[in-house]
Every structure is written in structure tokens, then in C-alpha cells.
Amino acid sequence: MLGNRKHYPLPGRLFRHGTNFCFMISFKDFILSDCEKLAFIELINKEISYSQKIEEMICENRTKNRKHCFLLQKELKLNEM
């Protein structure tokens, strides 16, 4: 999370070195706009859901009644300024 970035987008170096980040977000100011708040809340809710699903896959991988997953994909979402 980067704050007080004015009109600047996420730095390119984050894309090149940030393959292990769950998310990256850049805010225009220290105080979030309504649009930024909604986007951030949606992002956090999705991350919580993803984390819960991964935890379930890891913790229940040896039980007989486990879910048999055949696909795992992390979502790529890009929002333009």
C-alpha cells in the first residue's frame, strides 16, 4: 500500500519485483476517497475469501470428504486511474 501518491500510478518496479505480493494499491492522498475506500474494501473482502479457501485446501487435504479441486487461479485485476 502506497499513500499520498497524487496522480502517480503504481511504480513499474513493483510489477517487476512484486510477484509474491497478494495485492498492490496506490492511494492519491493519505485520506482515501470514497471510490478508493470501496475498491479497498472489496479487495480486502476478496483476499479474506481467498485466504479461507486456501486454508481449507491445506488443512483438509487428507480428509475423505475434502473438495477435489482441479483448478486454482489467482485473479488479476487492474484498475486505471
Backbone torsions as a table, in degrees:
resi	resn	phi	psi	omega
1	MET	NA	129.3	177.6
2	LEU	-121.6	133.3	179.9
3	GLY	-118.0	161.2	178.0
4	ASN	57.9	45.1	-177.7
5	ARG	-94.4	1.9	-179.0
6	LYS	56.6	-125.4	-177.6
7	HIS	-96.5	6.3	-175.8
8	TYR	-80.8	136.9	178.0
9	PRO	-77.8	-176.9	174.7
10	LEU	-60.0	136.6	179.7
11	PRO	-63.9	140.1	179.8
12	GLY	-57.3	-31.7	-179.0
13	ARG	-63.3	-26.8	176.4
14	LEU	-65.7	-37.9	178.1
15	PHE	-65.4	-39.9	-177.5
16	ARG	-73.7	-33.9	-175.1
17	HIS	-110.9	0.5	-171.2
18	GLY	-105.7	33.1	-177.2
19	THR	-67.7	-18.2	-178.6
20	ASN	-99.8	5.5	176.5
21	PHE	-78.2	143.9	173.1
22	CYS	-76.2	-35.6	176.1
23	PHE	-159.3	160.5	174.0
24	MET	-134.6	138.1	179.4
25	ILE	-147.8	142.2	-179.1
26	SER	-124.0	126.1	-179.9
27	PHE	-103.8	144.9	-178.5
28	LYS	-66.7	-31.8	-175.1
29	ASP	-139.6	-178.0	174.2
30	PHE	-74.8	-28.2	177.5
31	ILE	-102.5	126.4	-175.7
32	LEU	-74.7	142.5	173.4
33	SER	-75.6	168.3	178.6
34	ASP	-59.7	-42.0	179.1
35	CYS	-62.3	-44.4	179.0
36	GLU	-64.8	-39.9	178.4
37	LYS	-61.0	-47.3	-179.5
38	LEU	-62.2	-44.3	179.4
39	ALA	-63.6	-41.2	-179.1
40	PHE	-68.0	-42.0	178.3
41	ILE	-63.0	-43.5	177.7
42	GLU	-61.0	-43.5	179.1
43	LEU	-60.9	-47.8	-179.1
44	ILE	-62.9	-42.5	178.1
45	ASN	-60.9	-41.5	178.0
46	LYS	-66.3	-41.0	179.3
47	GLU	-62.7	-38.9	177.3
48	ILE	-63.5	-45.5	178.9
49	SER	-60.9	-46.2	178.9
50	TYR	-60.4	-43.9	-179.5
51	SER	-62.1	-42.2	179.2
52	GLN	-64.2	-40.8	179.4
53	LYS	-66.2	-41.8	178.6
54	ILE	-66.1	-41.3	177.1
55	GLU	-59.2	-43.6	178.5
56	GLU	-61.5	-43.3	179.5
57	MET	-62.6	-40.9	-177.5
58	ILE	-72.9	-45.1	-173.9
59	CYS	-77.4	-24.8	-175.5
60	GLU	-113.3	20.7	-174.3
61	ASN	-71.6	-9.9	179.9
62	ARG	-114.0	1.5	179.5
63	THR	-81.6	151.4	-177.8
64	LYS	-66.6	-35.1	-175.8
65	ASN	-93.4	20.8	-178.1
66	ARG	-70.0	160.9	173.9
67	LYS	-75.4	137.9	178.9
68	HIS	-101.2	90.4	-176.5
69	CYS	-81.3	142.7	177.0
70	PHE	-122.5	1.1	-178.2
71	LEU	-148.8	137.5	174.1
72	LEU	-138.0	124.5	179.0
73	GLN	-139.7	131.3	172.5
74	LYS	-88.6	137.3	-177.6
75	GLU	-74.2	138.2	172.1
76	LEU	-108.5	118.3	-179.8
77	LYS	-127.9	125.4	178.9
78	LEU	-120.2	125.8	175.4
79	ASN	-113.6	130.1	178.3
80	GLU	-87.9	152.8	179.9
81	MET	-74.6	NA	NA
